[in-house]
Amino acid sequence: MIALWLLVLILTRIEAAWISPLRPMTALEREMPLWPPMPPLPTWLERALIAPWARWDALWYARIVAHGYQAGDGTTQFYPLYPLLAMPLTRLGVAPLVALTLVSLAAGLGAVLWFERLAQEELDPIRARRAAIAFMLFPVAFILFAPYAEGVFLMAAIGCFHALRRERYTLASGLAGLAALARPQGLFLLLPLAWALGRERRGLRSVPALLVALLPPLGWHAYRVLAIEGPPALGEGFNAFLYALLFSPHAHQVVPVQAFRWPWEALALALRRFGEAPDIDLGINLVLAAGFLTLTALAWKGMDGGERLYTLAVVASALSYHTGPVHPYMGLPRHMWVAFPVFLGLARSRPRLLYVVPMVEAPGLFFLTGIYVLHAWVP
């Protein structure tokens, strides 16, 4: 898997560098040509290997690493574990985007290797390897090579499932808590954790393990409220409460219009928008979401109860997240893809399908890398 990961890393880096002059988005891309290499060499390497990936959320994370969280500017929409891991590197003089990329690459590789190890717990090496390849080549998985938090989140989440498999519940709870410090979907790991503890009939002995998982995200939100933003105005309605306590009341600074609706309502709005004014962003999101839902249905029989609960929660929340009338489903396939047990279920119940799926996925991964660098699609 390391060889394949390195190959995809090299190819996507070359692709991004080659495409970036078509639409340079950062000051470094505009000021320094890609070819020929120019002194100083470290700056040119940053322009070729890092700057083309500085898009969308990556810029917010770089802002947090450089300046910390600030009240009212939208930064508190982003959970702290990923930028916190990059900050020690910046103290050594590493540029924020470089530091974030190094953390993302290390965590992404760790997540892929840990996924394969998790699959090997019950599957033969060939099926485990094919499941890991299908997971790593899903089109939005290029984000593991970008300055995004998915690598950190997935490493902790996959580790949580691996610890549950080995009945190491305290470790699983701690990893679930770390995942919830990287992305809000980490809270959904409480479902497989509770399912595993319930299957063991541990009763009240389950409470400490669940509290271990809850303490890190509760600590972050308490710090956000008490030290950064101040007490929130709860307002009226479910979304006002949700954004005040779980996300950030200033999330509109990142995505101006966003809310959680019933999945069928958000999907209906997205389909109506696409019917009235088709665009590449929404079209890609709907196609990839349909593909992932198909894989989920095919894998369902092969997943256990905890995997199903986590997958259902992740997919439902992704479908519920409505991001306004113009781009109603920003990030939809990326938010779905972190339901990684789908690929385990496929390996158990549909192993022959894993011969075909990566061949379909790989072209999509490189296509999405290109339009991400061109700033033509929001991952």
CORTAVEN-V948330 format. One record per helix or strand of 2 or more residues. SS is the DSSP state (~ for helix, > for strand). FROM is the first residue (numbers start at 1). TO is the last residue. If there is no record, write none. Layout:
SS;FROM;TO  SS;FROM;TO
This chain:
~;2;23  ~;27;31  ~;41;49  ~;51;53  ~;57;67  ~;75;77  ~;80;91  ~;96;120  ~;125;137  ~;139;145  ~;150;165  ~;169;182  ~;184;199  ~;203;229  ~;238;245  ~;251;253  >;259;260  ~;263;276  ~;280;302  ~;305;320  >;321;322  ~;332;337  ~;341;349  ~;351;373
